[in-house]
C-alpha cells in the first residue's frame, strides 16, 4: 500500500494486516527538481495538476482564485489535466487550462510559485496518495491542500491545509503564501528535502525488491 491511509482501506475490505507493507510511490528526482529558469518576478502563478472533476476541488480553487484576484492583480492560475470540468474553466482572466505530456510536466511545476490540490472526499473515494503533491515538493514548490484522505500523511507538516469543500478556507491559506515570500521559500526547500528522503524512486525500488525477495523465499 502506498500510504497508511490506503492500508486502512485495504483492511476494511478484508485484507489481513500482516499481508500489507506500506511503501510510498517514488519519482525521478533528477527530472523533478527546482529551477528558477521560468520564474516571472512579478506574477505569482498557482498551479493545480489533477483530473478536472468535482472531487479534486477544482471549482473551489477557481472561486478562491477569483476572490483573491480582486486584491492581487498579479495572480495567475494554471490547471493541468483533463476531465468533465475542462471547458468550465475557460473565459476567466489570468486562468489557463492545458493538457501537458508527462515529459514536460517538470517545466510546468517550475513555472509555478505555489501548488494547490484541494481534494474532497466522496462516499466512495478519497485521496490515497496524490502523486502531484510529491512532484510539486520535489520541484521545491510550497503547497496548499486540504485535510482529506492521505494528503496530511504524504505532505507531513509541510503543506498549508484548508478545510475541504470550503473556498473561503482555501483562499485564506493561499493568501498566506501569496503575501509571505519567505514562507514560500522555506516550505519549498523543506518539501524538496522530504522528497529526497522519502520519495526517491531508486530507494523505493529497493524497498519493493526486498518485499519480492521476502515473498519468493517463503
PyMOL commands that place a pseudoatom at each C-alpha (Angstrom):
pseudoatom trace, name=CA, resn=UNK, resi=1, chain=A, elem=C, hetatm=0, pos=[0.000, 0.000, 0.000]
pseudoatom trace, name=CA, resn=UNK, resi=2, chain=A, elem=C, hetatm=0, pos=[1.299, 3.479, -0.827]
pseudoatom trace, name=CA, resn=UNK, resi=3, chain=A, elem=C, hetatm=0, pos=[0.147, 5.110, 2.448]
pseudoatom trace, name=CA, resn=UNK, resi=4, chain=A, elem=C, hetatm=0, pos=[-1.116, 4.117, 5.892]
pseudoatom trace, name=CA, resn=UNK, resi=5, chain=A, elem=C, hetatm=0, pos=[-4.460, 5.512, 4.783]
pseudoatom trace, name=CA, resn=UNK, resi=6, chain=A, elem=C, hetatm=0, pos=[-4.513, 3.103, 1.839]
pseudoatom trace, name=CA, resn=UNK, resi=7, chain=A, elem=C, hetatm=0, pos=[-3.549, 0.271, 4.178]
pseudoatom trace, name=CA, resn=UNK, resi=8, chain=A, elem=C, hetatm=0, pos=[-6.522, 1.077, 6.405]
pseudoatom trace, name=CA, resn=UNK, resi=9, chain=A, elem=C, hetatm=0, pos=[-8.829, 0.952, 3.389]
pseudoatom trace, name=CA, resn=UNK, resi=10, chain=A, elem=C, hetatm=0, pos=[-7.486, -2.487, 2.438]
pseudoatom trace, name=CA, resn=UNK, resi=11, chain=A, elem=C, hetatm=0, pos=[-8.032, -3.775, 5.966]
pseudoatom trace, name=CA, resn=UNK, resi=12, chain=A, elem=C, hetatm=0, pos=[-11.635, -2.573, 5.845]
pseudoatom trace, name=CA, resn=UNK, resi=13, chain=A, elem=C, hetatm=0, pos=[-12.015, -4.526, 2.605]
pseudoatom trace, name=CA, resn=UNK, resi=14, chain=A, elem=C, hetatm=0, pos=[-10.862, -7.672, 4.384]
pseudoatom trace, name=CA, resn=UNK, resi=15, chain=A, elem=C, hetatm=0, pos=[-7.124, -7.908, 3.689]
pseudoatom trace, name=CA, resn=UNK, resi=16, chain=A, elem=C, hetatm=0, pos=[-5.125, -9.249, 6.636]
pseudoatom trace, name=CA, resn=UNK, resi=17, chain=A, elem=C, hetatm=0, pos=[-2.828, -6.548, 8.100]
pseudoatom trace, name=CA, resn=UNK, resi=18, chain=A, elem=C, hetatm=0, pos=[0.202, -8.861, 8.157]
pseudoatom trace, name=CA, resn=UNK, resi=19, chain=A, elem=C, hetatm=0, pos=[-0.025, -9.145, 4.371]
pseudoatom trace, name=CA, resn=UNK, resi=20, chain=A, elem=C, hetatm=0, pos=[0.275, -5.389, 3.849]
pseudoatom trace, name=CA, resn=UNK, resi=21, chain=A, elem=C, hetatm=0, pos=[3.507, -3.408, 3.641]
pseudoatom trace, name=CA, resn=UNK, resi=22, chain=A, elem=C, hetatm=0, pos=[3.406, 0.364, 3.282]
pseudoatom trace, name=CA, resn=UNK, resi=23, chain=A, elem=C, hetatm=0, pos=[5.832, 1.706, 0.677]
pseudoatom trace, name=CA, resn=UNK, resi=24, chain=A, elem=C, hetatm=0, pos=[5.240, 5.138, -0.892]
pseudoatom trace, name=CA, resn=UNK, resi=25, chain=A, elem=C, hetatm=0, pos=[5.340, 5.831, -4.596]
pseudoatom trace, name=CA, resn=UNK, resi=26, chain=A, elem=C, hetatm=0, pos=[8.638, 7.200, -5.858]
pseudoatom trace, name=CA, resn=UNK, resi=27, chain=A, elem=C, hetatm=0, pos=[9.597, 9.739, -8.511]
pseudoatom trace, name=CA, resn=UNK, resi=28, chain=A, elem=C, hetatm=0, pos=[12.620, 10.666, -10.571]
pseudoatom trace, name=CA, resn=UNK, resi=29, chain=A, elem=C, hetatm=0, pos=[14.314, 13.390, -8.537]
pseudoatom trace, name=CA, resn=UNK, resi=30, chain=A, elem=C, hetatm=0, pos=[16.587, 14.241, -11.460]
pseudoatom trace, name=CA, resn=UNK, resi=31, chain=A, elem=C, hetatm=0, pos=[13.583, 15.044, -13.662]
pseudoatom trace, name=CA, resn=UNK, resi=32, chain=A, elem=C, hetatm=0, pos=[11.571, 16.782, -10.956]
pseudoatom trace, name=CA, resn=UNK, resi=33, chain=A, elem=C, hetatm=0, pos=[13.855, 19.333, -9.315]
pseudoatom trace, name=CA, resn=UNK, resi=34, chain=A, elem=C, hetatm=0, pos=[13.781, 23.059, -8.506]
pseudoatom trace, name=CA, resn=UNK, resi=35, chain=A, elem=C, hetatm=0, pos=[14.628, 25.596, -11.187]
pseudoatom trace, name=CA, resn=UNK, resi=36, chain=A, elem=C, hetatm=0, pos=[14.371, 29.385, -11.357]
pseudoatom trace, name=CA, resn=UNK, resi=37, chain=A, elem=C, hetatm=0, pos=[14.665, 29.438, -15.146]
pseudoatom trace, name=CA, resn=UNK, resi=38, chain=A, elem=C, hetatm=0, pos=[10.963, 30.053, -15.830]
pseudoatom trace, name=CA, resn=UNK, resi=39, chain=A, elem=C, hetatm=0, pos=[10.098, 32.317, -12.894]
pseudoatom trace, name=CA, resn=UNK, resi=40, chain=A, elem=C, hetatm=0, pos=[8.375, 35.616, -13.543]
pseudoatom trace, name=CA, resn=UNK, resi=41, chain=A, elem=C, hetatm=0, pos=[9.487, 38.016, -10.812]
pseudoatom trace, name=CA, resn=UNK, resi=42, chain=A, elem=C, hetatm=0, pos=[6.225, 39.954, -10.785]
pseudoatom trace, name=CA, resn=UNK, resi=43, chain=A, elem=C, hetatm=0, pos=[3.444, 37.428, -11.279]
pseudoatom trace, name=CA, resn=UNK, resi=44, chain=A, elem=C, hetatm=0, pos=[2.597, 34.659, -8.829]
pseudoatom trace, name=CA, resn=UNK, resi=45, chain=A, elem=C, hetatm=0, pos=[1.370, 31.518, -10.546]
pseudoatom trace, name=CA, resn=UNK, resi=46, chain=A, elem=C, hetatm=0, pos=[-0.756, 28.966, -8.686]
pseudoatom trace, name=CA, resn=UNK, resi=47, chain=A, elem=C, hetatm=0, pos=[-0.622, 25.515, -10.271]
pseudoatom trace, name=CA, resn=UNK, resi=48, chain=A, elem=C, hetatm=0, pos=[-3.091, 22.641, -9.946]
pseudoatom trace, name=CA, resn=UNK, resi=49, chain=A, elem=C, hetatm=0, pos=[-2.292, 19.296, -11.585]
pseudoatom trace, name=CA, resn=UNK, resi=50, chain=A, elem=C, hetatm=0, pos=[-5.281, 16.969, -11.327]
pseudoatom trace, name=CA, resn=UNK, resi=51, chain=A, elem=C, hetatm=0, pos=[-8.204, 15.327, -13.021]
pseudoatom trace, name=CA, resn=UNK, resi=52, chain=A, elem=C, hetatm=0, pos=[-10.662, 18.126, -13.714]
pseudoatom trace, name=CA, resn=UNK, resi=53, chain=A, elem=C, hetatm=0, pos=[-13.507, 16.680, -11.662]
pseudoatom trace, name=CA, resn=UNK, resi=54, chain=A, elem=C, hetatm=0, pos=[-15.525, 17.952, -8.689]
pseudoatom trace, name=CA, resn=UNK, resi=55, chain=A, elem=C, hetatm=0, pos=[-13.851, 15.684, -6.124]
pseudoatom trace, name=CA, resn=UNK, resi=56, chain=A, elem=C, hetatm=0, pos=[-10.480, 17.309, -6.839]
pseudoatom trace, name=CA, resn=UNK, resi=57, chain=A, elem=C, hetatm=0, pos=[-11.871, 20.633, -5.609]
pseudoatom trace, name=CA, resn=UNK, resi=58, chain=A, elem=C, hetatm=0, pos=[-11.368, 22.278, -8.981]
pseudoatom trace, name=CA, resn=UNK, resi=59, chain=A, elem=C, hetatm=0, pos=[-14.279, 24.713, -8.680]
pseudoatom trace, name=CA, resn=UNK, resi=60, chain=A, elem=C, hetatm=0, pos=[-13.393, 25.592, -5.087]
pseudoatom trace, name=CA, resn=UNK, resi=61, chain=A, elem=C, hetatm=0, pos=[-9.933, 26.600, -6.297]
pseudoatom trace, name=CA, resn=UNK, resi=62, chain=A, elem=C, hetatm=0, pos=[-11.385, 28.638, -9.152]
pseudoatom trace, name=CA, resn=UNK, resi=63, chain=A, elem=C, hetatm=0, pos=[-13.733, 30.513, -6.791]
pseudoatom trace, name=CA, resn=UNK, resi=64, chain=A, elem=C, hetatm=0, pos=[-10.927, 31.144, -4.291]
pseudoatom trace, name=CA, resn=UNK, resi=65, chain=A, elem=C, hetatm=0, pos=[-8.705, 32.459, -7.083]
pseudoatom trace, name=CA, resn=UNK, resi=66, chain=A, elem=C, hetatm=0, pos=[-11.369, 34.814, -8.469]
pseudoatom trace, name=CA, resn=UNK, resi=67, chain=A, elem=C, hetatm=0, pos=[-11.829, 36.244, -4.993]
pseudoatom trace, name=CA, resn=UNK, resi=68, chain=A, elem=C, hetatm=0, pos=[-8.076, 36.634, -4.477]
pseudoatom trace, name=CA, resn=UNK, resi=69, chain=A, elem=C, hetatm=0, pos=[-7.648, 38.420, -7.818]
pseudoatom trace, name=CA, resn=UNK, resi=70, chain=A, elem=C, hetatm=0, pos=[-9.711, 41.314, -6.518]
pseudoatom trace, name=CA, resn=UNK, resi=71, chain=A, elem=C, hetatm=0, pos=[-6.782, 42.029, -4.205]
pseudoatom trace, name=CA, resn=UNK, resi=72, chain=A, elem=C, hetatm=0, pos=[-3.820, 40.598, -6.109]
pseudoatom trace, name=CA, resn=UNK, resi=73, chain=A, elem=C, hetatm=0, pos=[-3.907, 41.633, -9.767]
pseudoatom trace, name=CA, resn=UNK, resi=74, chain=A, elem=C, hetatm=0, pos=[-0.567, 39.903, -10.457]
pseudoatom trace, name=CA, resn=UNK, resi=75, chain=A, elem=C, hetatm=0, pos=[-2.027, 36.465, -9.634]
pseudoatom trace, name=CA, resn=UNK, resi=76, chain=A, elem=C, hetatm=0, pos=[-2.343, 33.663, -12.185]
pseudoatom trace, name=CA, resn=UNK, resi=77, chain=A, elem=C, hetatm=0, pos=[-3.911, 30.208, -12.025]
pseudoatom trace, name=CA, resn=UNK, resi=78, chain=A, elem=C, hetatm=0, pos=[-2.940, 27.249, -14.196]
pseudoatom trace, name=CA, resn=UNK, resi=79, chain=A, elem=C, hetatm=0, pos=[-4.840, 23.960, -14.383]
pseudoatom trace, name=CA, resn=UNK, resi=80, chain=A, elem=C, hetatm=0, pos=[-3.094, 20.997, -15.979]
pseudoatom trace, name=CA, resn=UNK, resi=81, chain=A, elem=C, hetatm=0, pos=[-5.311, 17.999, -16.631]
pseudoatom trace, name=CA, resn=UNK, resi=82, chain=A, elem=C, hetatm=0, pos=[-8.423, 16.796, -18.381]
pseudoatom trace, name=CA, resn=UNK, resi=83, chain=A, elem=C, hetatm=0, pos=[-11.927, 15.874, -17.335]
pseudoatom trace, name=CA, resn=UNK, resi=84, chain=A, elem=C, hetatm=0, pos=[-15.583, 16.976, -17.460]
pseudoatom trace, name=CA, resn=UNK, resi=85, chain=A, elem=C, hetatm=0, pos=[-14.850, 20.407, -15.963]
pseudoatom trace, name=CA, resn=UNK, resi=86, chain=A, elem=C, hetatm=0, pos=[-12.268, 21.246, -18.646]
pseudoatom trace, name=CA, resn=UNK, resi=87, chain=A, elem=C, hetatm=0, pos=[-14.466, 23.718, -20.531]
pseudoatom trace, name=CA, resn=UNK, resi=88, chain=A, elem=C, hetatm=0, pos=[-15.995, 25.187, -17.345]
pseudoatom trace, name=CA, resn=UNK, resi=89, chain=A, elem=C, hetatm=0, pos=[-12.645, 26.776, -16.561]
pseudoatom trace, name=CA, resn=UNK, resi=90, chain=A, elem=C, hetatm=0, pos=[-12.333, 28.814, -19.759]
pseudoatom trace, name=CA, resn=UNK, resi=91, chain=A, elem=C, hetatm=0, pos=[-13.034, 32.507, -20.142]
pseudoatom trace, name=CA, resn=UNK, resi=92, chain=A, elem=C, hetatm=0, pos=[-11.610, 33.812, -16.881]
pseudoatom trace, name=CA, resn=UNK, resi=93, chain=A, elem=C, hetatm=0, pos=[-8.855, 36.405, -16.836]
pseudoatom trace, name=CA, resn=UNK, resi=94, chain=A, elem=C, hetatm=0, pos=[-5.450, 35.010, -15.847]
pseudoatom trace, name=CA, resn=UNK, resi=95, chain=A, elem=C, hetatm=0, pos=[-6.758, 31.425, -15.751]
pseudoatom trace, name=CA, resn=UNK, resi=96, chain=A, elem=C, hetatm=0, pos=[-5.099, 28.873, -18.060]
pseudoatom trace, name=CA, resn=UNK, resi=97, chain=A, elem=C, hetatm=0, pos=[-6.230, 25.307, -18.724]
pseudoatom trace, name=CA, resn=UNK, resi=98, chain=A, elem=C, hetatm=0, pos=[-3.926, 22.945, -20.566]
pseudoatom trace, name=CA, resn=UNK, resi=99, chain=A, elem=C, hetatm=0, pos=[-3.008, 19.357, -21.251]
pseudoatom trace, name=CA, resn=UNK, resi=100, chain=A, elem=C, hetatm=0, pos=[0.706, 18.596, -20.880]
pseudoatom trace, name=CA, resn=UNK, resi=101, chain=A, elem=C, hetatm=0, pos=[2.657, 15.434, -21.652]
pseudoatom trace, name=CA, resn=UNK, resi=102, chain=A, elem=C, hetatm=0, pos=[4.417, 13.783, -18.722]
pseudoatom trace, name=CA, resn=UNK, resi=103, chain=A, elem=C, hetatm=0, pos=[7.772, 14.528, -20.343]
pseudoatom trace, name=CA, resn=UNK, resi=104, chain=A, elem=C, hetatm=0, pos=[7.064, 18.256, -19.994]
pseudoatom trace, name=CA, resn=UNK, resi=105, chain=A, elem=C, hetatm=0, pos=[5.466, 18.255, -16.554]
pseudoatom trace, name=CA, resn=UNK, resi=106, chain=A, elem=C, hetatm=0, pos=[8.600, 19.304, -14.668]
pseudoatom trace, name=CA, resn=UNK, resi=107, chain=A, elem=C, hetatm=0, pos=[8.626, 22.518, -16.706]
pseudoatom trace, name=CA, resn=UNK, resi=108, chain=A, elem=C, hetatm=0, pos=[5.058, 23.286, -15.619]
pseudoatom trace, name=CA, resn=UNK, resi=109, chain=A, elem=C, hetatm=0, pos=[5.942, 22.859, -11.951]
pseudoatom trace, name=CA, resn=UNK, resi=110, chain=A, elem=C, hetatm=0, pos=[8.961, 25.119, -12.373]
pseudoatom trace, name=CA, resn=UNK, resi=111, chain=A, elem=C, hetatm=0, pos=[6.846, 27.846, -13.944]
pseudoatom trace, name=CA, resn=UNK, resi=112, chain=A, elem=C, hetatm=0, pos=[4.713, 27.915, -10.783]
pseudoatom trace, name=CA, resn=UNK, resi=113, chain=A, elem=C, hetatm=0, pos=[5.174, 29.597, -7.400]
pseudoatom trace, name=CA, resn=UNK, resi=114, chain=A, elem=C, hetatm=0, pos=[2.514, 27.736, -5.408]
pseudoatom trace, name=CA, resn=UNK, resi=115, chain=A, elem=C, hetatm=0, pos=[0.980, 24.292, -5.862]
pseudoatom trace, name=CA, resn=UNK, resi=116, chain=A, elem=C, hetatm=0, pos=[-2.615, 23.601, -4.846]
pseudoatom trace, name=CA, resn=UNK, resi=117, chain=A, elem=C, hetatm=0, pos=[-4.561, 20.330, -4.624]
pseudoatom trace, name=CA, resn=UNK, resi=118, chain=A, elem=C, hetatm=0, pos=[-7.886, 20.948, -2.831]
pseudoatom trace, name=CA, resn=UNK, resi=119, chain=A, elem=C, hetatm=0, pos=[-9.295, 17.402, -2.982]
pseudoatom trace, name=CA, resn=UNK, resi=120, chain=A, elem=C, hetatm=0, pos=[-12.639, 16.457, -1.431]
pseudoatom trace, name=CA, resn=UNK, resi=121, chain=A, elem=C, hetatm=0, pos=[-13.752, 13.108, -0.065]
pseudoatom trace, name=CA, resn=UNK, resi=122, chain=A, elem=C, hetatm=0, pos=[-16.877, 11.479, -1.503]
pseudoatom trace, name=CA, resn=UNK, resi=123, chain=A, elem=C, hetatm=0, pos=[-18.868, 8.455, -0.351]
pseudoatom trace, name=CA, resn=UNK, resi=124, chain=A, elem=C, hetatm=0, pos=[-16.704, 6.161, -2.467]
pseudoatom trace, name=CA, resn=UNK, resi=125, chain=A, elem=C, hetatm=0, pos=[-13.362, 7.970, -2.859]
pseudoatom trace, name=CA, resn=UNK, resi=126, chain=A, elem=C, hetatm=0, pos=[-10.721, 9.973, -1.072]
pseudoatom trace, name=CA, resn=UNK, resi=127, chain=A, elem=C, hetatm=0, pos=[-7.146, 10.883, -1.918]
pseudoatom trace, name=CA, resn=UNK, resi=128, chain=A, elem=C, hetatm=0, pos=[-4.984, 7.789, -1.322]
pseudoatom trace, name=CA, resn=UNK, resi=129, chain=A, elem=C, hetatm=0, pos=[-1.664, 9.378, -2.256]
pseudoatom trace, name=CA, resn=UNK, resi=130, chain=A, elem=C, hetatm=0, pos=[-1.544, 12.313, -4.675]
pseudoatom trace, name=CA, resn=UNK, resi=131, chain=A, elem=C, hetatm=0, pos=[1.471, 11.903, -6.943]
pseudoatom trace, name=CA, resn=UNK, resi=132, chain=A, elem=C, hetatm=0, pos=[1.279, 15.545, -7.988]
pseudoatom trace, name=CA, resn=UNK, resi=133, chain=A, elem=C, hetatm=0, pos=[1.927, 16.554, -4.374]
pseudoatom trace, name=CA, resn=UNK, resi=134, chain=A, elem=C, hetatm=0, pos=[5.246, 14.696, -4.397]
pseudoatom trace, name=CA, resn=UNK, resi=135, chain=A, elem=C, hetatm=0, pos=[6.204, 16.065, -7.821]
pseudoatom trace, name=CA, resn=UNK, resi=136, chain=A, elem=C, hetatm=0, pos=[5.495, 19.585, -6.566]
pseudoatom trace, name=CA, resn=UNK, resi=137, chain=A, elem=C, hetatm=0, pos=[7.585, 19.073, -3.429]
pseudoatom trace, name=CA, resn=UNK, resi=138, chain=A, elem=C, hetatm=0, pos=[10.445, 17.656, -5.491]
pseudoatom trace, name=CA, resn=UNK, resi=139, chain=A, elem=C, hetatm=0, pos=[10.364, 20.832, -7.589]
pseudoatom trace, name=CA, resn=UNK, resi=140, chain=A, elem=C, hetatm=0, pos=[10.564, 22.977, -4.457]
pseudoatom trace, name=CA, resn=UNK, resi=141, chain=A, elem=C, hetatm=0, pos=[7.001, 24.307, -4.514]
pseudoatom trace, name=CA, resn=UNK, resi=142, chain=A, elem=C, hetatm=0, pos=[5.108, 25.273, -1.357]
pseudoatom trace, name=CA, resn=UNK, resi=143, chain=A, elem=C, hetatm=0, pos=[1.755, 23.503, -1.151]
pseudoatom trace, name=CA, resn=UNK, resi=144, chain=A, elem=C, hetatm=0, pos=[-1.792, 24.378, -0.217]
pseudoatom trace, name=CA, resn=UNK, resi=145, chain=A, elem=C, hetatm=0, pos=[-4.014, 21.309, 0.023]
pseudoatom trace, name=CA, resn=UNK, resi=146, chain=A, elem=C, hetatm=0, pos=[-6.930, 20.021, 2.102]
pseudoatom trace, name=CA, resn=UNK, resi=147, chain=A, elem=C, hetatm=0, pos=[-7.341, 17.947, 5.254]
pseudoatom trace, name=CA, resn=UNK, resi=148, chain=A, elem=C, hetatm=0, pos=[-8.626, 14.863, 3.500]
pseudoatom trace, name=CA, resn=UNK, resi=149, chain=A, elem=C, hetatm=0, pos=[-7.507, 11.331, 2.720]
pseudoatom trace, name=CA, resn=UNK, resi=150, chain=A, elem=C, hetatm=0, pos=[-3.752, 10.715, 2.770]
pseudoatom trace, name=CA, resn=UNK, resi=151, chain=A, elem=C, hetatm=0, pos=[-2.756, 14.292, 1.955]
pseudoatom trace, name=CA, resn=UNK, resi=152, chain=A, elem=C, hetatm=0, pos=[-1.599, 15.142, 5.518]
pseudoatom trace, name=CA, resn=UNK, resi=153, chain=A, elem=C, hetatm=0, pos=[0.381, 11.891, 5.601]
pseudoatom trace, name=CA, resn=UNK, resi=154, chain=A, elem=C, hetatm=0, pos=[2.086, 12.470, 2.253]
pseudoatom trace, name=CA, resn=UNK, resi=155, chain=A, elem=C, hetatm=0, pos=[2.975, 16.118, 2.908]
pseudoatom trace, name=CA, resn=UNK, resi=156, chain=A, elem=C, hetatm=0, pos=[3.591, 15.669, 6.638]
pseudoatom trace, name=CA, resn=UNK, resi=157, chain=A, elem=C, hetatm=0, pos=[3.642, 19.158, 8.193]
pseudoatom trace, name=CA, resn=UNK, resi=158, chain=A, elem=C, hetatm=0, pos=[4.887, 20.971, 5.100]
pseudoatom trace, name=CA, resn=UNK, resi=159, chain=A, elem=C, hetatm=0, pos=[1.563, 21.873, 3.450]
pseudoatom trace, name=CA, resn=UNK, resi=160, chain=A, elem=C, hetatm=0, pos=[-0.911, 24.551, 4.473]
pseudoatom trace, name=CA, resn=UNK, resi=161, chain=A, elem=C, hetatm=0, pos=[-4.116, 22.552, 4.847]
pseudoatom trace, name=CA, resn=UNK, resi=162, chain=A, elem=C, hetatm=0, pos=[-7.525, 24.088, 4.216]
pseudoatom trace, name=CA, resn=UNK, resi=163, chain=A, elem=C, hetatm=0, pos=[-10.883, 22.569, 5.013]
pseudoatom trace, name=CA, resn=UNK, resi=164, chain=A, elem=C, hetatm=0, pos=[-12.291, 20.585, 2.064]
pseudoatom trace, name=CA, resn=UNK, resi=165, chain=A, elem=C, hetatm=0, pos=[-15.358, 21.940, 0.244]
pseudoatom trace, name=CA, resn=UNK, resi=166, chain=A, elem=C, hetatm=0, pos=[-14.529, 25.397, 1.600]
pseudoatom trace, name=CA, resn=UNK, resi=167, chain=A, elem=C, hetatm=0, pos=[-13.314, 28.024, -0.857]
pseudoatom trace, name=CA, resn=UNK, resi=168, chain=A, elem=C, hetatm=0, pos=[-13.007, 30.633, 1.945]
pseudoatom trace, name=CA, resn=UNK, resi=169, chain=A, elem=C, hetatm=0, pos=[-10.589, 28.415, 3.891]
pseudoatom trace, name=CA, resn=UNK, resi=170, chain=A, elem=C, hetatm=0, pos=[-8.693, 27.710, 0.667]
pseudoatom trace, name=CA, resn=UNK, resi=171, chain=A, elem=C, hetatm=0, pos=[-8.495, 31.427, -0.091]
pseudoatom trace, name=CA, resn=UNK, resi=172, chain=A, elem=C, hetatm=0, pos=[-7.065, 32.172, 3.364]
pseudoatom trace, name=CA, resn=UNK, resi=173, chain=A, elem=C, hetatm=0, pos=[-4.290, 29.556, 3.029]
pseudoatom trace, name=CA, resn=UNK, resi=174, chain=A, elem=C, hetatm=0, pos=[-3.375, 30.708, -0.463]
pseudoatom trace, name=CA, resn=UNK, resi=175, chain=A, elem=C, hetatm=0, pos=[-3.331, 34.335, 0.662]
pseudoatom trace, name=CA, resn=UNK, resi=176, chain=A, elem=C, hetatm=0, pos=[-0.828, 33.446, 3.384]
pseudoatom trace, name=CA, resn=UNK, resi=177, chain=A, elem=C, hetatm=0, pos=[1.617, 32.102, 0.808]
pseudoatom trace, name=CA, resn=UNK, resi=178, chain=A, elem=C, hetatm=0, pos=[0.946, 34.891, -1.675]
pseudoatom trace, name=CA, resn=UNK, resi=179, chain=A, elem=C, hetatm=0, pos=[1.880, 37.550, 0.867]
pseudoatom trace, name=CA, resn=UNK, resi=180, chain=A, elem=C, hetatm=0, pos=[4.820, 35.762, 2.509]
pseudoatom trace, name=CA, resn=UNK, resi=181, chain=A, elem=C, hetatm=0, pos=[7.617, 35.078, 0.041]
pseudoatom trace, name=CA, resn=UNK, resi=182, chain=A, elem=C, hetatm=0, pos=[9.934, 33.832, 2.807]
pseudoatom trace, name=CA, resn=UNK, resi=183, chain=A, elem=C, hetatm=0, pos=[7.362, 31.229, 3.856]
pseudoatom trace, name=CA, resn=UNK, resi=184, chain=A, elem=C, hetatm=0, pos=[7.040, 30.068, 0.250]
pseudoatom trace, name=CA, resn=UNK, resi=185, chain=A, elem=C, hetatm=0, pos=[10.797, 29.624, 0.038]
pseudoatom trace, name=CA, resn=UNK, resi=186, chain=A, elem=C, hetatm=0, pos=[11.052, 27.844, 3.390]
pseudoatom trace, name=CA, resn=UNK, resi=187, chain=A, elem=C, hetatm=0, pos=[8.249, 25.371, 2.706]
pseudoatom trace, name=CA, resn=UNK, resi=188, chain=A, elem=C, hetatm=0, pos=[9.504, 24.775, -0.823]
pseudoatom trace, name=CA, resn=UNK, resi=189, chain=A, elem=C, hetatm=0, pos=[13.030, 23.960, 0.372]
pseudoatom trace, name=CA, resn=UNK, resi=190, chain=A, elem=C, hetatm=0, pos=[11.744, 21.638, 3.106]
pseudoatom trace, name=CA, resn=UNK, resi=191, chain=A, elem=C, hetatm=0, pos=[9.468, 19.918, 0.605]
pseudoatom trace, name=CA, resn=UNK, resi=192, chain=A, elem=C, hetatm=0, pos=[12.421, 19.142, -1.630]
pseudoatom trace, name=CA, resn=UNK, resi=193, chain=A, elem=C, hetatm=0, pos=[14.274, 17.617, 1.321]
pseudoatom trace, name=CA, resn=UNK, resi=194, chain=A, elem=C, hetatm=0, pos=[11.251, 15.459, 2.170]
pseudoatom trace, name=CA, resn=UNK, resi=195, chain=A, elem=C, hetatm=0, pos=[11.040, 14.259, -1.434]
pseudoatom trace, name=CA, resn=UNK, resi=196, chain=A, elem=C, hetatm=0, pos=[14.714, 13.303, -1.342]
pseudoatom trace, name=CA, resn=UNK, resi=197, chain=A, elem=C, hetatm=0, pos=[14.306, 11.488, 1.960]
pseudoatom trace, name=CA, resn=UNK, resi=198, chain=A, elem=C, hetatm=0, pos=[11.032, 9.656, 1.358]
pseudoatom trace, name=CA, resn=UNK, resi=199, chain=A, elem=C, hetatm=0, pos=[10.067, 9.600, -2.325]
pseudoatom trace, name=CA, resn=UNK, resi=200, chain=A, elem=C, hetatm=0, pos=[13.286, 8.864, -4.223]
pseudoatom trace, name=CA, resn=UNK, resi=201, chain=A, elem=C, hetatm=0, pos=[12.261, 6.227, -6.783]
pseudoatom trace, name=CA, resn=UNK, resi=202, chain=A, elem=C, hetatm=0, pos=[15.619, 4.430, -6.511]
pseudoatom trace, name=CA, resn=UNK, resi=203, chain=A, elem=C, hetatm=0, pos=[15.182, 3.911, -2.773]
pseudoatom trace, name=CA, resn=UNK, resi=204, chain=A, elem=C, hetatm=0, pos=[11.520, 2.986, -3.195]
pseudoatom trace, name=CA, resn=UNK, resi=205, chain=A, elem=C, hetatm=0, pos=[12.524, 0.378, -5.788]
pseudoatom trace, name=CA, resn=UNK, resi=206, chain=A, elem=C, hetatm=0, pos=[14.898, -1.176, -3.258]
pseudoatom trace, name=CA, resn=UNK, resi=207, chain=A, elem=C, hetatm=0, pos=[12.097, -1.443, -0.704]
pseudoatom trace, name=CA, resn=UNK, resi=208, chain=A, elem=C, hetatm=0, pos=[9.820, -3.130, -3.242]
pseudoatom trace, name=CA, resn=UNK, resi=209, chain=A, elem=C, hetatm=0, pos=[12.611, -5.521, -4.247]
pseudoatom trace, name=CA, resn=UNK, resi=210, chain=A, elem=C, hetatm=0, pos=[13.006, -6.540, -0.604]
pseudoatom trace, name=CA, resn=UNK, resi=211, chain=A, elem=C, hetatm=0, pos=[9.334, -7.459, -0.456]
pseudoatom trace, name=CA, resn=UNK, resi=212, chain=A, elem=C, hetatm=0, pos=[9.610, -9.590, -3.610]
pseudoatom trace, name=CA, resn=UNK, resi=213, chain=A, elem=C, hetatm=0, pos=[12.643, -11.365, -2.191]
pseudoatom trace, name=CA, resn=UNK, resi=214, chain=A, elem=C, hetatm=0, pos=[10.875, -11.979, 1.092]
pseudoatom trace, name=CA, resn=UNK, resi=215, chain=A, elem=C, hetatm=0, pos=[7.811, -13.443, -0.645]
pseudoatom trace, name=CA, resn=UNK, resi=216, chain=A, elem=C, hetatm=0, pos=[9.861, -15.578, -3.044]
pseudoatom trace, name=CA, resn=UNK, resi=217, chain=A, elem=C, hetatm=0, pos=[11.720, -17.196, -0.130]
pseudoatom trace, name=CA, resn=UNK, resi=218, chain=A, elem=C, hetatm=0, pos=[8.560, -18.468, 1.523]
for i in range(1, 218): cmd.bond("trace and resi %d" % i, "trace and resi %d" % (i + 1))
show_as sticks, trace
zoom trace
